Protein backbone atom coordinates (compact mmCIF):
# COMPACT_ATOMS: atom_id res chain seq x y z
CA UNK A 1 0.00 0.00 0.00
CA UNK A 2 1.40 3.33 -1.03
CA UNK A 3 1.45 6.30 1.30
CA UNK A 4 -0.79 9.20 0.33
CA UNK A 5 1.06 11.91 -1.57
CA UNK A 6 0.66 14.36 1.32
CA UNK A 7 2.54 11.99 3.64
CA UNK A 8 5.41 11.22 1.26
CA UNK A 9 8.60 13.19 1.52
CA UNK A 10 9.30 14.69 -1.88
CA UNK A 11 12.95 15.39 -1.16
CA UNK A 12 15.59 12.82 -1.90
CA UNK A 13 17.32 11.89 1.36
CA UNK A 14 20.18 9.73 2.59
CA UNK A 15 17.55 7.30 3.89
CA UNK A 16 16.45 6.76 0.29
CA UNK A 17 19.97 5.68 -0.64
CA UNK A 18 19.98 3.28 2.29
CA UNK A 19 16.66 1.79 1.17
CA UNK A 20 17.90 1.42 -2.38
CA UNK A 21 21.09 -0.22 -1.13
CA UNK A 22 19.24 -2.81 0.94
CA UNK A 23 17.02 -3.76 -1.99
CA UNK A 24 19.89 -3.71 -4.49
CA UNK A 25 22.21 -5.87 -2.40
CA UNK A 26 19.41 -8.26 -1.49
CA UNK A 27 18.57 -9.12 -5.08
CA UNK A 28 22.13 -8.88 -6.44
CA UNK A 29 23.66 -11.42 -4.05
CA UNK A 30 22.40 -14.66 -5.57
CA UNK A 31 23.39 -13.62 -9.09
CA UNK A 32 26.94 -12.64 -8.19
CA UNK A 33 27.73 -16.13 -6.91
CA UNK A 34 26.12 -18.05 -9.77
CA UNK A 35 28.47 -19.60 -12.31
CA UNK A 36 25.86 -19.36 -15.07
CA UNK A 37 25.87 -15.55 -14.85
CA UNK A 38 29.65 -15.47 -15.31
CA UNK A 39 29.49 -17.96 -18.19
CA UNK A 40 26.76 -15.88 -19.82
CA UNK A 41 28.84 -12.72 -19.39
CA UNK A 42 31.89 -14.42 -20.90
CA UNK A 43 29.85 -15.24 -24.00
CA UNK A 44 28.33 -11.76 -24.41
CA UNK A 45 29.68 -9.20 -26.86
CA UNK A 46 29.88 -5.47 -26.07
CA UNK A 47 26.68 -4.63 -27.89
CA UNK A 48 24.76 -7.12 -25.76
CA UNK A 49 26.38 -5.72 -22.63
CA UNK A 50 25.47 -2.15 -23.63
CA UNK A 51 21.88 -3.15 -24.35
CA UNK A 52 21.73 -4.90 -20.98
CA UNK A 53 23.03 -1.80 -19.21
CA UNK A 54 20.49 0.34 -21.07
CA UNK A 55 17.77 -2.09 -20.01
CA UNK A 56 18.80 -1.54 -16.39
CA UNK A 57 18.34 2.19 -16.89
CA UNK A 58 14.94 1.73 -18.51
CA UNK A 59 13.74 -0.59 -15.76
CA UNK A 60 14.95 1.83 -13.10
CA UNK A 61 13.37 4.87 -14.72
CA UNK A 62 10.08 3.06 -15.28
CA UNK A 63 9.99 1.78 -11.70
CA UNK A 64 10.76 5.18 -10.20
CA UNK A 65 8.68 7.48 -12.38
CA UNK A 66 6.11 5.41 -14.31
CA UNK A 67 5.08 2.62 -11.92
CA UNK A 68 5.11 4.95 -8.91
CA UNK A 69 2.52 7.53 -9.95
CA UNK A 70 3.05 9.57 -6.79
CA UNK A 71 6.50 10.66 -7.92
CA UNK A 72 7.09 13.33 -10.54
CA UNK A 73 10.43 13.46 -12.35
CA UNK A 74 10.09 17.24 -12.75
CA UNK A 75 9.80 17.75 -8.97
CA UNK A 76 12.96 15.78 -8.19
CA UNK A 77 16.25 17.54 -7.49
CA UNK A 78 18.68 16.89 -10.31
CA UNK A 79 22.36 16.41 -10.91
CA UNK A 80 23.47 17.73 -14.31
CA UNK A 81 19.89 17.47 -15.56
CA UNK A 82 19.40 13.89 -14.34
CA UNK A 83 17.19 13.27 -11.28
CA UNK A 84 19.36 12.60 -8.20
CA UNK A 85 17.17 9.65 -7.20
CA UNK A 86 17.78 8.03 -10.59
CA UNK A 87 21.54 8.64 -10.39
CA UNK A 88 21.54 7.05 -6.95
CA UNK A 89 19.50 4.10 -8.21
CA UNK A 90 21.93 3.42 -11.06
CA UNK A 91 24.93 3.77 -8.73
CA UNK A 92 23.40 1.33 -6.27
CA UNK A 93 22.27 -1.11 -8.97
CA UNK A 94 25.63 -1.43 -10.67
CA UNK A 95 27.72 -0.69 -7.58
CA UNK A 96 26.13 -3.32 -5.37
CA UNK A 97 26.81 -6.04 -7.93
CA UNK A 98 30.41 -4.91 -8.44
CA UNK A 99 31.06 -4.61 -4.71
CA UNK A 100 29.64 -8.05 -3.97
CA UNK A 101 31.61 -9.55 -6.87
CA UNK A 102 34.83 -8.12 -5.46
CA UNK A 103 34.04 -9.04 -1.85
CA UNK A 104 33.20 -12.62 -2.81
CA UNK A 105 36.19 -12.75 -5.20
CA UNK A 106 33.85 -13.92 -7.97
CA UNK A 107 36.10 -12.87 -10.89
CA UNK A 108 38.94 -14.98 -9.49
CA UNK A 109 36.68 -17.91 -8.73
CA UNK A 110 34.67 -18.00 -11.95
CA UNK A 111 37.06 -16.49 -14.48
CA UNK A 112 40.74 -16.79 -13.55
CA UNK A 113 40.41 -20.31 -12.18
CA UNK A 114 38.37 -21.13 -15.29
CA UNK A 115 41.27 -20.15 -17.52
CA UNK A 116 40.26 -16.65 -18.64
CA UNK A 117 43.25 -14.30 -18.95
CA UNK A 118 43.79 -11.00 -17.16
CA UNK A 119 42.59 -8.71 -19.95
CA UNK A 120 39.33 -10.58 -20.39
CA UNK A 121 38.67 -10.66 -16.63
CA UNK A 122 37.92 -6.94 -16.44
CA UNK A 123 35.72 -7.03 -19.55
CA UNK A 124 33.82 -10.12 -18.44
CA UNK A 125 33.38 -8.70 -14.93
CA UNK A 126 31.85 -5.54 -16.43
CA UNK A 127 29.44 -7.68 -18.45
CA UNK A 128 28.55 -9.80 -15.40
CA UNK A 129 27.89 -6.60 -13.43
CA UNK A 130 25.46 -5.48 -16.15
CA UNK A 131 23.64 -8.83 -15.98
CA UNK A 132 23.43 -8.72 -12.19
CA UNK A 133 22.28 -5.11 -12.25
CA UNK A 134 19.11 -6.16 -14.09
CA UNK A 135 18.02 -7.87 -10.90
CA UNK A 136 19.57 -5.42 -8.49
CA UNK A 137 17.69 -2.47 -10.00
CA UNK A 138 14.38 -4.23 -9.38
CA UNK A 139 15.18 -4.67 -5.70
CA UNK A 140 16.58 -1.17 -5.30
CA UNK A 141 13.68 0.56 -7.04
CA UNK A 142 11.12 -1.51 -5.18
CA UNK A 143 12.65 -0.73 -1.81
CA UNK A 144 12.81 2.96 -2.71
CA UNK A 145 9.16 3.05 -3.78
CA UNK A 146 7.73 0.93 -0.98
CA UNK A 147 9.46 2.56 1.95
Beta strands, then each sheet from edge to edge (+ up, - down):
strand 1: 78-79
strand 2: 82-83
sheet 1: 1+ 2-
end
